[in-house]
């Protein structure tokens, strides 16, 4: 017997309005400040990412914004975390997320005094978002930890700003092979530096120090 109801199943998609949150850490000293916009990993939230970015030396001189993904969920211990996307309706989710980043940038620049220096940063799943943001919006640098270049960015011929890539030697997800492949992908699109450190899938002090040196260099430009 055939299942007629199953054969009649049709999927429809409808645009729906939602709200995203972002956290802002404002320097104690007066502005304008350079802007660092960051994207957290899967199962994290903006507060966790803000804490990680806060370990970068010299970060207190930057206006730091941690953007939270639009798809929150509960962990087993009832913490609220979020994810950037799943495989379902992936292309639409990418477009929604890129538009979301643009809205955050516009809102931040309206509310706070920032200079023309902008850096995107991303960890793990958020690294893909940092790449996409840098491919769409002007930026001076891109800081990516434990995340590979997403296929949609790799397929584009668009140039990227300078990139700092980080990997822990014990990271079983972002492997040495993935890092090498990303360096090759980026070789014709952006000046790329690597920071390989003893550690796992994490924000380790050597990578924070490397990010701090990059930010100091950008801030000291004439």
Helices and strands as residue ranges (DSSP letters): H 4-7, E 22-25, E 33-39, H 46-53, G 59-61, E 62-67, E 71-74, E 80-83, H 90-111, E 114-123, H 125-136, E 141-145, H 151-154, E 162-168, H 176-186, E 192-197, H 205-219
